[in-house]
Amino acid sequence: MATPQSDPSLSPLRTVAVVGLGTMGTGITEVLARAGREVIGIDVSEAQAAGSLAALEASTARAVARGRLTEQERTDVLARVRTGTDLTAAADADLVIEVVPESYDIKHQIFRELDRIVRPGTILATGTNALSVTRLAADSARPERVLGLHFFNPAPAMKLVEVVSSVLTAPSAVAAVTDLALELGKEPVAVGDRPGFVADGLLFGYLNQAAAMYEAKYASREDIDAAMRLGCGLPMGPLALLDLIGIDTARTVLEAMYAESRDRLHAPAPVLKQLSEAGLTGRKSGRGFYTYEAPGSATVVRDALTPLDGAALTQGRPVRSVGVAGSGTMASGIAEVFAKAGYQVVLAARSEEKAQAAKARIGKSLDRSVGKGRMTAEAAAQTLDLISAAGSYDAFADVDLAVEAVAEDLEIKQQLFATLDKVCKPGAVLATTTSSLPVVACARATSRPQDVIGMHFFNPAPAMKLVEVVRTVLTGEDVHATVREVCANIRKHAVDCGDRAGFIVNALLFPYLNNAIKMVEEHYASLDDIDAAMKLGGGYPMGPFELLDVVGLDVSLAIEKVLHREFRDPGLAPSPLLEHLVAAGCLGRKTGRGFREYARR
């Protein structure tokens, strides 16, 4: 990619001072210099300033090696950057961006000094993601020229920039900075002044809930992280991400969010305070939720909490045949997964016709796999031959594992489990695929609750790698071991969790989605800006409103209600806007309208 040279067509913000040359300041410096800006890097530490320049030299050298810059372009980029330790070097800047520690005292001091140094027309931008831009502006002699400019780490790679206005900010300053962000190749999103803005406002609530889940010993750090990566397609698990961001930084952001919202979801989990005050701040210190090879390293090393490989303490029961109850998408997908792994599968529904239709759906899925070269026609035929369709659950008499995938209705599931209790042989494992209902309520519908467990597959089951394995207080250890072994055989990643609403994934995902809806309700940001912020700033495969429309607003509302009922936290109460859309029949893509409208197929 060619680097623009100094160009009179560029926006008026041609000379930019960056105050604070840590990781973020260095990244912003590189972005500006590669886009043709003259950059003045300033840090109180000479060593930090020198280190920033060295990092820039190394980064641009890598860009040359990868063919993204020529040697001449690299020379030009480096020539546009000068560093120092004195704020007076910012005197000629058109824009000053401060990215110093998240402290009002430090930031106020810098803004007061800059007021004396820079020209009247210079724009002063804060890189804060936790402090009030309005409060910083009000202390300045030029509040109309102060705004927020929130880049994401790593700044050269991340496309999102949040442009934050206070009630005092002049529209001309916002326009100038927005134009600059576009010229830097970024996607600017205009937001108002509140802690966390859009992306971090949604992200940190989710990270905090994950920390609280870990602290409660509900699931291991590895299982929480794997669940969100594999169940939601996220680039990193929440606890690994907290280590990357810095646990002390996360705590600061959450404190600021809680001070404004008073929402318990934003009250920092005590473990964040304990770790940060012990100096265990994540990667930068070499230890946080995980332990790292060295301070600053990304390499996780084994510690006392690392699970032992293959350390099954209990022998599972043999499983050769599997019964799948249901005729919908999940049932047929799960049956396909088991058959592909070589299990004899009985696919049973309330009628022979429904069971045969589900088997036909599997046949079409296998044909698509053949068409894409993922399996041979012979393997597909052999897989389909392993599945027998039945119109009665009596066909489960000899199965070793029965998996129900019927409607998400507790009464229907309990009736089915009472039936399975009668027809399945002694020693058969009975599993529910519920995503939100109590597994123990299904277990209590049988005379053998020790044989009942949750196996929450994700949709589409053939593609999604995650299975949440849900033990009740009554589940036998050998039943748990059996399901873990089966998950390994069908090439799924099993994560362990207890029997409470939402398990891991939905308990973390749906409060985040609900908070996104509240942002729209409060007219803080638009659907498009929130979706863009989470995809570009958080690396999410879909924005929250895209995902809600795919999942179904009725399904989302039902899960929100279950979470609210279980945890009784006011912050988990479903958004009224979500309830209104569901009441109006706007359920997402399946009805052609949800948060957005869709063309009917």
Backbone hydrogen bonds, N-H to C=O, Kabsch-Sander energy under -0.5 kcal/mol:
donor,donor_aa,acceptor,acceptor_aa,energy
10,L,7,D,-1.9
14,R,12,P,-2.1
16,V,14,R,-0.5
16,V,38,E,-2.8
17,A,95,L,-2.6
18,V,40,I,-2.7
19,V,17,A,-0.5
19,V,97,I,-2.6
20,G,18,V,-0.6
20,G,42,I,-3.5
26,T,22,G,-2.6
27,G,23,T,-2.0
28,I,24,M,-2.6
29,T,25,G,-2.2
30,E,26,T,-2.0
31,V,27,G,-2.2
32,L,28,I,-2.5
33,A,29,T,-2.6
34,R,30,E,-2.5
35,A,31,V,-0.9
35,A,32,L,-0.5
36,G,33,A,-1.6
37,R,32,L,-2.4
38,E,14,R,-2.3
39,V,37,R,-0.5
39,V,80,R,-2.9
40,I,16,V,-2.4
41,G,39,V,-0.6
41,G,82,R,-2.9
42,I,18,V,-2.9
43,D,84,G,-2.0
46,E,44,V,-0.6
49,A,45,S,-2.3
50,A,46,E,-2.6
51,G,47,A,-2.6
52,S,48,Q,-2.2
53,L,49,A,-1.9
54,A,50,A,-2.2
55,A,51,G,-2.3
56,L,52,S,-2.2
57,E,53,L,-2.3
58,A,54,A,-2.3
59,S,55,A,-2.6
60,T,56,L,-2.5
61,A,57,E,-1.7
62,R,58,A,-2.0
63,A,59,S,-1.8
64,V,60,T,-1.9
65,A,61,A,-2.3
66,R,62,R,-1.7
67,G,64,V,-1.6
68,R,63,A,-3.0
69,L,63,A,-1.1
74,R,70,T,-2.4
75,T,71,E,-2.4
76,D,72,Q,-2.3
77,V,73,E,-2.5
78,L,74,R,-2.5
79,A,75,T,-1.9
80,R,76,D,-1.1
80,R,77,V,-0.9
81,V,78,L,-1.2
82,R,39,V,-2.1
84,G,41,G,-2.1
87,L,85,T,-0.5
89,A,86,D,-1.8
90,A,87,L,-2.5
91,A,88,T,-1.7
92,D,89,A,-0.5
93,A,90,A,-1.9
94,D,15,T,-2.9
95,L,15,T,-1.4
96,V,123,I,-2.5
97,I,17,A,-3.1
98,E,96,V,-0.6
98,E,125,A,-2.8
99,V,19,V,-3.3
103,S,101,P,-2.3
107,K,103,S,-2.6
108,H,104,Y,-3.3
109,Q,105,D,-2.1
110,I,106,I,-2.0
111,F,107,K,-2.6
112,R,108,H,-2.6
113,E,109,Q,-2.1
114,L,110,I,-2.6
115,D,111,F,-2.1
116,R,112,R,-1.0
116,R,113,E,-0.6
117,I,113,E,-1.1
118,V,114,L,-2.7
119,R,91,A,-0.5
122,T,119,R,-1.5
123,I,94,D,-2.2
124,L,145,R,-2.6
125,A,96,V,-3.5
125,A,123,I,-0.6
126,T,147,L,-2.3
127,G,98,E,-2.5
136,L,132,S,-1.7
137,A,133,V,-2.7
138,A,134,T,-2.8
139,D,135,R,-1.0
140,S,137,A,-1.8
145,R,142,R,-2.5
146,V,143,P,-1.4
147,L,124,L,-1.9
148,G,164,V,-2.8
149,L,126,T,-2.7
150,H,162,E,-2.7
151,F,149,L,-0.9
152,F,160,L,-0.6
157,A,154,P,-1.1
158,M,154,P,-2.5
160,L,536,L,-0.6
161,V,187,E,-1.8
162,E,150,H,-2.1
163,V,161,V,-0.6
163,V,189,V,-2.5
164,V,148,G,-2.5
164,V,162,E,-0.7
165,S,163,V,-0.6
165,S,191,V,-2.0
169,T,166,S,-1.0
170,A,144,E,-2.6
173,A,170,A,-0.8
174,V,170,A,-1.6
175,A,171,P,-2.7
176,A,172,S,-2.1
177,V,173,A,-2.2
178,T,174,V,-2.5
179,D,175,A,-2.4
180,L,176,A,-1.9
181,A,177,V,-2.5
182,L,178,T,-2.0
183,E,179,D,-2.1
184,L,180,L,-1.6
185,G,182,L,-1.6
186,K,181,A,-2.5
187,E,159,K,-3.2
189,V,161,V,-2.4
191,V,163,V,-2.5
192,G,524,Y,-0.5
194,R,192,G,-1.0
196,G,129,N,-1.3
197,F,194,R,-2.4
200,D,196,G,-0.9
201,G,196,G,-1.8
202,L,198,V,-1.8
203,L,199,A,-3.0
204,F,200,D,-2.7
206,Y,202,L,-1.4
207,L,203,L,-2.4
208,N,204,F,-2.4
209,Q,205,G,-1.9
210,A,206,Y,-1.9
211,A,207,L,-2.2
212,A,208,N,-2.3
213,M,209,Q,-2.2
214,Y,210,A,-2.2
215,E,211,A,-2.6
216,A,212,A,-1.9
217,K,214,Y,-1.9
218,Y,213,M,-1.9
219,A,213,M,-0.6
224,I,220,S,-2.5
225,D,221,R,-2.2
226,A,222,E,-2.5
227,A,223,D,-2.5
228,M,224,I,-1.7
229,R,225,D,-1.9
230,L,226,A,-3.0
231,G,227,A,-2.4
232,C,228,M,-1.0
233,G,229,R,-1.1
234,L,228,M,-1.4
241,L,237,G,-2.1
242,L,238,P,-2.2
243,D,239,L,-1.8
244,L,240,A,-1.7
245,I,241,L,-3.0
246,G,242,L,-2.5
247,I,281,T,-2.1
250,A,246,G,-2.5
251,R,247,I,-2.1
252,T,248,D,-2.1
253,V,249,T,-2.4
254,L,250,A,-2.6
255,E,251,R,-2.5
256,A,252,T,-2.0
257,M,253,V,-2.3
258,Y,254,L,-3.1
259,A,255,E,-2.2
260,E,256,A,-1.1
261,S,257,M,-3.0
262,R,258,Y,-2.4
266,H,263,D,-2.4
267,A,263,D,-0.5
267,A,264,R,-0.8
272,L,269,A,-2.1
273,K,269,A,-0.9
274,Q,270,P,-2.4
275,L,271,V,-2.5
276,S,272,L,-2.3
277,E,273,K,-2.6
278,A,274,Q,-1.1
279,G,276,S,-1.3
280,L,275,L,-2.6
281,T,279,G,-1.4
282,G,287,R,-2.2
283,R,243,D,-1.8
284,K,243,D,-0.5
285,S,282,G,-1.2
286,G,282,G,-1.1
286,G,283,R,-0.7
287,R,282,G,-1.2
288,G,290,Y,-3.2
291,T,301,V,-0.5
292,Y,286,G,-3.1
293,E,299,T,-2.3
296,G,283,R,-3.5
297,S,294,A,-2.5
300,V,298,A,-0.6
301,V,291,T,-2.7
306,T,303,D,-1.5
311,A,308,L,-1.1
312,A,310,G,-1.1
313,L,311,A,-0.6
317,R,478,D,-0.6
322,V,344,Q,-3.0
323,G,401,L,-3.0
324,V,346,V,-3.1
325,A,323,G,-0.5
325,A,403,V,-2.8
326,G,324,V,-0.6
326,G,348,A,-2.9
332,S,328,G,-2.4
333,G,329,T,-2.3
334,I,330,M,-2.7
335,A,331,A,-2.5
336,E,332,S,-2.1
337,V,333,G,-2.0
338,F,334,I,-2.2
339,A,335,A,-2.4
340,K,336,E,-2.6
341,A,337,V,-1.1
342,G,339,A,-1.9
343,Y,338,F,-2.2
344,Q,320,R,-1.7
345,V,386,L,-2.7
346,V,322,V,-2.6
347,L,345,V,-0.6
347,L,388,S,-3.0
348,A,324,V,-2.3
348,A,346,V,-0.8
349,A,390,A,-2.0
355,A,351,S,-2.0
356,Q,352,E,-2.7
357,A,353,E,-2.1
358,A,354,K,-2.0
359,K,355,A,-2.2
360,A,356,Q,-2.4
361,R,357,A,-1.8
362,I,358,A,-1.7
363,G,359,K,-2.2
364,K,360,A,-2.0
365,S,361,R,-2.1
366,L,362,I,-2.6
367,D,363,G,-2.1
368,R,364,K,-2.0
369,S,365,S,-1.8
370,V,366,L,-2.1
371,G,367,D,-2.6
372,K,368,R,-1.8
373,G,370,V,-1.6
374,R,369,S,-2.7
375,M,369,S,-0.8
380,A,376,T,-2.2
381,A,377,A,-2.2
382,Q,378,E,-2.4
383,T,379,A,-2.3
384,L,380,A,-2.4
385,D,381,A,-2.0
386,L,382,Q,-0.9
386,L,383,T,-0.9
387,I,384,L,-1.6
388,S,345,V,-2.7
388,S,386,L,-0.5
390,A,347,L,-2.5
395,A,392,S,-1.5
396,F,393,Y,-1.9
397,A,394,D,-1.5
399,V,396,F,-1.1
400,D,321,S,-1.7
401,L,321,S,-1.3
402,A,429,V,-2.9
403,V,323,G,-3.5
404,E,402,A,-0.5
404,E,431,A,-2.9
405,A,325,A,-3.0
409,D,407,A,-2.5
413,K,409,D,-2.4
414,Q,410,L,-2.8
415,Q,411,E,-2.1
416,L,412,I,-2.0
417,F,413,K,-2.7
418,A,414,Q,-2.1
419,T,415,Q,-1.7
420,L,416,L,-2.9
421,D,417,F,-2.2
422,K,418,A,-1.0
422,K,419,T,-0.6
423,V,419,T,-2.2
424,C,420,L,-2.7
425,K,397,A,-0.6
428,A,425,K,-1.8
429,V,400,D,-2.6
430,L,451,D,-2.4
431,A,402,A,-3.5
431,A,429,V,-0.5
432,T,453,I,-1.9
433,T,404,E,-1.4
441,A,438,P,-0.6
442,C,438,P,-0.9
442,C,439,V,-0.7
443,A,439,V,-2.2
444,R,440,V,-2.3
445,A,442,C,-1.1
446,T,443,A,-1.8
451,D,448,R,-2.4
452,V,449,P,-1.4
453,I,430,L,-2.0
454,G,470,V,-2.7
455,M,432,T,-3.1
456,H,468,E,-2.7
457,F,455,M,-1.1
458,F,466,L,-0.7
463,A,460,P,-1.1
464,M,460,P,-2.6
467,V,493,H,-2.1
468,E,456,H,-2.0
469,V,467,V,-0.6
469,V,495,V,-3.3
470,V,454,G,-2.1
470,V,468,E,-0.7
471,R,469,V,-0.7
471,R,497,C,-1.7
475,T,472,T,-0.6
476,G,450,Q,-2.8
480,H,476,G,-2.0
481,A,477,E,-2.5
482,T,478,D,-2.1
483,V,479,V,-2.2
484,R,480,H,-2.2
485,E,481,A,-2.2
486,V,482,T,-2.5
487,C,483,V,-2.6
488,A,484,R,-1.8
489,N,485,E,-2.0
490,I,486,V,-2.1
491,R,488,A,-1.1
492,K,487,C,-3.0
493,H,465,K,-3.5
494,A,492,K,-0.8
495,V,467,V,-2.1
497,C,469,V,-2.2
499,D,471,R,-0.8
500,R,498,G,-1.7
503,F,500,R,-2.1
506,N,502,G,-1.0
507,A,502,G,-1.3
508,L,504,I,-1.3
508,L,505,V,-0.7
509,L,505,V,-3.1
510,F,506,N,-2.0
512,Y,508,L,-0.8
513,L,509,L,-2.0
514,N,510,F,-2.7
515,N,511,P,-2.3
516,A,512,Y,-1.7
517,I,513,L,-1.8
518,K,514,N,-1.9
519,M,515,N,-1.7
520,V,516,A,-1.4
521,E,517,I,-2.6
522,E,518,K,-2.2
523,H,520,V,-1.8
524,Y,519,M,-2.6
525,A,519,M,-0.7
530,I,526,S,-2.5
531,D,527,L,-2.7
532,A,528,D,-2.6
533,A,529,D,-2.5
534,M,530,I,-2.1
535,K,531,D,-2.0
536,L,532,A,-2.9
537,G,533,A,-2.5
538,G,533,A,-0.5
538,G,534,M,-0.8
539,G,535,K,-0.6
540,Y,534,M,-2.1
547,L,543,G,-2.4
548,L,544,P,-2.4
549,D,545,F,-1.9
550,V,546,E,-1.5
551,V,547,L,-3.0
552,G,548,L,-2.4
553,L,587,L,-2.2
556,S,552,G,-2.5
557,L,553,L,-2.4
558,A,554,D,-2.2
559,I,555,V,-2.1
560,E,556,S,-2.5
561,K,557,L,-2.4
562,V,558,A,-2.0
563,L,559,I,-2.5
564,H,560,E,-2.6
565,R,561,K,-2.5
566,E,562,V,-2.3
567,F,563,L,-2.7
568,R,564,H,-1.9
572,L,569,D,-2.4
573,A,570,P,-1.6
579,E,575,S,-1.9
580,H,576,P,-2.6
581,L,577,L,-2.2
582,V,578,L,-2.1
583,A,579,E,-2.4
584,A,580,H,-1.7
585,G,582,V,-1.7
586,C,581,L,-2.6
587,L,585,G,-1.2
588,G,593,R,-2.3
589,R,549,D,-2.2
591,T,588,G,-1.4
592,G,588,G,-0.8
592,G,589,R,-0.7
593,R,588,G,-1.1
594,G,596,R,-2.8
598,Y,592,G,-3.3
